[in-house]
C-alpha cells in the first residue's frame, strides 16, 4: 500500500510523461543493491534502443535525400516551455474581451498616443556608487526618464510630486548591502504598482564586447506575456517607452518572459559588408552587439492604484507554492 502511494506521487510530479521512467519502474524494489542492478540494466537497454532508433532515422533521412523526397519530420524535444500547462487566463489572439479591457485601462491614453511617457527614476535611501552607475545606463535605455535624488523623502510624497509635475511613471530601485535587488514601478496618476525582485545585474563594463548606447529612442520587444496578468504587466512595461522609436539608432530593448522570470537585454543590431561572393555581389551579415545593462526581474506583487503598503488592494502576490508544479506559470 505504501509503495502504491509512492508511485502515485511520482505520477503527479510528472504529468507530461507518457511512459514510466526507469526510476519509476525500479522504485518498488526495496533491496538497494538489486534496485541499482535492475536500474543499470534497464538504463543500458533504453540507451541501446535509443541509439538503434537514431541510426534508423538517419538512414531514412539519407534515403529520402537520394530519392529527392521529403524525409521524416524532425522531432521536437520536450521542454518545460512547450509542455506548459494551459491556464484559464491565457489569452487567445485577437480576444474581444481583452481588447475591450485594454480600451479602458490605465494605459489606454498611452496606447492611444494621447500621452507620451515621462518617467521619474529614484533610489532607496543612501545609494551607493554602483546604483549611480546603473542609473546612468538606465537613462540611456529610457531617454524619456529623469533622475531625482531621494534625499530622505517618503515615497508617497514622491508620488504626489511626480503626479503634479506631469510624470507618467515612477521607478524606484532598491539596494541592500551595495547590491541592487528590487524595483518598484508605479504608473501615474492612478496605478497600478508593481514590485519586482531584481537579480543577475551586469553593467556594460562587465559585458564582453559591449557597445555604448546613443541617447535615442529604442525599439521595444515583449516576448511571451501570455496570460491576463502577463498581458497587463507587458502593457505596463511598454508604457515606459516611446511608440515612435528611432530606427536609425538600431537599438532594441527586450523584455523576455521565460518561466515567470523577465530577462531584460539592451542590444544594437549591426550590418556588416563582408567579402564579395562568387557572382561579385557583396554579402551583408547582421549581428547583435549588447549595450547593457543586463538584469532579471521577478514579479513579487501587483497592486491596484498607487503605492499603499497598508491598505492597498493587490491583484497578485507571489507565493513560493505557485511553482511547486514546474509546468505552471502565472505570466
N, C-alpha and C positions, 0 to 999 in steps of 0.2 A: 504493500500500500504506500509506503514511504517512497519507494522507487518510482511508482506511478506518478506521485505528486511532483517529484523532481523533474520527470520528463515533461509534464505539463508546463512547468515553469520555463523550461528551456524553449518549448514551442512558442510560448508567449513572448519570449525575448527576441525570437527570430521569426516574425510573422511573414517575411518576404521569402524565406527558403521553401522550395517546393519539396525536395527530398531531404531526409535526415542527414546530418553531418556525421563524420566519422566519430567525433566526440559524443554525439547523441546515441550512436549505435553501440558504443562501448561503456557508456556511463553507468549501466545497470550492473556491471561486473564489480563485485566488492573486493576481490583479491587484486591488489595493486600491481603485482608482477604479471599476472595473467592479463589484466586490463591493458597494461603497456605493450605486451607482446601482440595482443589482438589489434590494438590501435596501430602499431607499426605495420602489421600485415595488411590491414585494410587501407592504410595510407599508401603503401607501396603499390597495391592493386589499383587504387584510384589514379595514382601517378602514371602507371603503365597505360591504363585506358585513355587517360587524357592525352598522352603522347601519341597513341595509335590514332585517336580521333584527329589530332592536329596534322599528322602525316597524311591521313586520308583526305583531309580538307585541302591540303597543299597540292596533292595530286589532282584533285578535281579542278582547282584553280588553273594549274598548268595545262590540263587537258582542254579546258574552256578557252584558254589563250591561244592554243594551237588551232582549235576549230573556229576561232573568231566569234564565239558566242559569249553571252553573259555568264559569269561564274556564280558560285554560291554567294549569297548575301553575307556581308561581314557581320560577325556577332558583335552586339553592343554590350560591353561589360556592365555588370550591375554596380551602381554606386548608390550612396546614400541619397544623392540628389534625384536620380531618375527612379528610385523606388520610394520616394517621399509619399507619405500617406496624404490622400486628398482631404482637405479641410473644408468644412461647410462654408467658411468665409472666403474661400478662394474666388477670385474674380475671373469671369469669362470675358473674352474680347468684346468690346462694344456693349457692355452691360448697361441697360437703360436705367436701372436703379442707381448705379454708381454715377452715371453721367448726371442724373437729376440731383444727387447729393453734392457732386462737385460744383454744380452751377450755383449752389447756395452756401458753400462752406466758407471758412475764414480766409482761404487762399484764392477765392474767386476773383477778387479785384486785381490780384497779381496776374492770374492767367488770362484775364480779360484786358490786360495791358492798361488798366486804369491807374496802377500804382507801380512805380519802379522800386526795386529792392534798395534798402538803405540800412546797413547792419552796424550795430554798435558792438565792438569787441572789448571785453574787460576780463579781469582776472580775480582770483581769490586774494585774500589779504597777504601782504608781503611776498610778492612774486620774486622768483629767482632769475638769474641771468638766462637760464635755459628757457624760461617762459617768454622772455622778451625776444629771444632768437626765434622761437616757434611762432610768435605773433607776427613778427616781421615777415615770415614766409606765408602766413595765412593772409596777410594783407595783399600779397601778390596773387594769391588764389582768388581772393574776393576784392576786386577793385572798388566795389561799392561799399566797403567796410571802413569804419573809423575807429581808432583805438582811443579809449579813455582810461586814465588811471583810476583804480578803485578808491584809493585814499580813505579806506575805512568806512565808506558809505554803505548803508544797508541796501540789500538787493531790491526791496520794494520801492525804495526811493529812486534807485537807478531806473526801474521800470517806469515810474511816473515821469521822471525827467526825460527818458528816451521817447515816451509817447508824446509828450508836449513838444519835443523838438522834431517830430515827424519821422522818427526811425521806425522801420517795419519789423525789425528783429533785434534781439539782444542775445549774444553768445558769451557765456561766462565759462572760462576754463579754470578748472580746479587743479591744485597742486598739493602733494603731500610728500614731505622729505625730499624736496627737489626732484620729484617725479610727477609729470603731468598725467593725471589719472581720471579726469572727468570733464564732461562738457554739459552745460545746462543751456538749452536753446529755447528762447521764449519768443513766440510770434505776437506782434503787437497789432492792434490795441487789445484784442480780446482772447489771445491764446491761439492754440494750445501751448503747453510747456512740456518739453521732452528732456529727460535726464539720461545721459549716456555714460557708460564706463569707457574710458579711452585707454588703449594699450598699444604695445608694439610700435611706439613712436620712433621714427627715424627722420632726422633733419636732412636737408640737402647734402651737407658736407659728409654725412655718413653713407650716402648712396654712391656707389661706384659709377663713374662716368656720367654724373648728373649734369644738367644744364642750369642756366639761370632764367627764371621766368620773366617775361615782359609784363608791365603793369597794364594788361589789356584784358578784355572780357573773354573768358574761356568758354569753350563748348562744354555741355554737361551730358553725361551718360548715367542713367539709372538702370541697374540690372536686377531682375528677379525680386521685385517688390510685388508679390503675387496675391496676398490676402487683403482684406479690407483694411486691417491695421497697417500692413506694409504699404499699401497704396496711399493711405493718409500720411504716413511718415515720408514717403517719397515726394509727395506734393510739398510737404514742409521743407524738405531739403532743397527742392527745386526753387522755392521762393527766395532763396539766398542769392541766386544767380540771375543775371540779366537774360532776357529772352532773345536778345539780338547779339549773339557772340561775334567777336572779331575773327573771322575765319582766316585772315591773312597771318594772324599770330600762330595759328596751328596748335593752340594749346587746348588740352582736354582735361576736365576734372571728372573723375569717375567714382561713383558710389556703387560698389558691387556687393549685393547681399548673398551670402552663402552660409547656410545653416544658422541663420539669425545673427551672424556676425557681418557687419558692414565694413568692407575694406575700402579705404579711400586711397586713390592714386592720382597724381598730377603729372601729365605727360605732355610732350611736344612730339608731333609726328614730322619726320624729315624725309624729303625726297632727294635722292642722290643719283646723279647720272654716272653710270658705270661704262666700261669699255664697250665699243660698238660690237654688235653681233655679226653673224656671217653675212647678212644682207647689207651691212653697212649702216644699219639704224642704231642709234644709241639706246641702251637699255636703262630704264629708270627703276630704281629699287626704293621701296619705302621702309623706314624703320622708326622705332619709338625711342625717345630719349626721356628718361624720368627726370622731373624737375624737383619734386619734393614739395612739401613734406609727405611722409607716408605714415598712416596710422590705422587702427581698427576701432570701430565703435560697437558697443553692445547696449541695446536699449534696456534701461532699467525701469522706467516708468513714463507714461504719457498722461498728462493732467489736463483737464478741461480748464480753459481760462488761463490767466497769467499766474505767476508763481505764488502759491499759497501752501506752505508746509503744514499748516494746522487744519484748515477747513476745506482744502481743495478736493474736488471730485476727480477721481482717477478713472481714466478709460482703460488703462493697462498698468499692471505692476508685475515685474518679473519675479518668478519663484523658481528655485532650483529644480523642483519636481517636474517642471514643464518639459525638461529634456531627459526624463527617465526613458522615454521612448525615443531612440536616436533618429527615427524617421518622421518625427512630428515637429513642425516648425510653426511659429506664430506670424512671421513676416512673409 
